[in-house]
Amino acid sequence: MITLRLHILEEHALDIIRSLEKLRAVEVVIEETMPPTAPTQKWGGIIKNPSEELLSYANKVREEWEDRI
């Protein structure tokens, strides 16, 4: 038997571990969960006091991409 300590970085990796556990190929000995991260800030609030030029450019880009998203 080999013992590994893993830090699961992506959520789907945990599903893979659970599948292996169901096959009795692995055994989860210690399970730790990461604390929830703080919510990320929306793009609109990142730049404090944006210039009018930047705001008009952002509106232009938003209009171009609005129908594509």
C-alpha positions as CSV (number, residue, x, y, z in Angstrom):
1,M,0.0,0.0,0.0
2,I,1.2,3.5,-0.8
3,T,0.0,6.5,1.2
4,L,-0.4,9.8,-0.6
5,R,-1.5,13.2,0.7
6,L,-3.2,15.2,-2.0
7,H,-4.3,18.8,-2.3
8,I,-7.2,18.7,-4.7
9,L,-7.2,22.0,-6.6
10,E,-10.1,21.4,-9.0
11,E,-13.6,20.3,-8.0
12,H,-13.9,17.5,-10.5
13,A,-10.8,15.8,-9.1
14,L,-12.7,15.0,-5.9
15,D,-15.3,13.2,-8.1
16,I,-12.4,11.1,-9.5
17,I,-11.2,10.2,-6.0
18,R,-14.8,9.2,-5.0
19,S,-15.1,7.0,-8.1
20,L,-11.8,5.2,-7.2
21,E,-13.0,4.8,-3.7
22,K,-16.2,3.1,-4.9
23,L,-14.0,0.7,-6.9
24,R,-12.1,0.0,-3.6
25,A,-9.0,1.2,-5.4
26,V,-8.3,3.9,-2.9
27,E,-9.2,4.7,0.7
28,V,-9.8,8.2,1.9
29,V,-8.1,8.4,5.4
30,I,-8.3,12.1,6.2
31,E,-10.5,14.5,4.4
32,E,-10.0,18.2,4.7
33,T,-12.0,20.9,3.0
34,M,-10.7,24.3,2.0
35,P,-12.3,27.3,3.6
36,P,-14.6,29.2,1.2
37,T,-12.8,32.0,-0.6
38,A,-14.0,35.6,-0.6
39,P,-16.2,36.5,-3.6
40,T,-14.4,38.1,-6.4
41,Q,-15.1,41.7,-7.3
42,K,-17.0,42.5,-10.5
43,W,-15.1,44.2,-13.3
44,G,-17.2,47.3,-13.0
45,G,-15.9,48.1,-9.5
46,I,-12.2,47.4,-10.0
47,I,-11.2,50.8,-11.3
48,K,-11.9,53.5,-8.9
49,N,-12.9,56.8,-10.6
50,P,-12.6,55.7,-14.2
51,S,-12.2,58.4,-16.8
52,E,-15.1,59.2,-19.2
53,E,-12.9,58.0,-22.1
54,L,-12.5,54.6,-20.4
55,L,-16.2,54.4,-19.7
56,S,-17.2,55.2,-23.2
57,Y,-14.7,52.6,-24.6
58,A,-16.1,50.0,-22.2
59,N,-19.6,50.7,-23.3
60,K,-18.5,50.4,-27.0
61,V,-16.9,47.1,-26.3
62,R,-19.9,45.9,-24.3
63,E,-22.2,46.8,-27.2
64,E,-20.1,44.9,-29.7
65,W,-19.9,41.7,-27.6
66,E,-23.4,41.8,-26.1
67,D,-25.0,39.8,-28.9
68,R,-22.1,37.3,-29.0
69,I,-22.3,36.2,-25.4
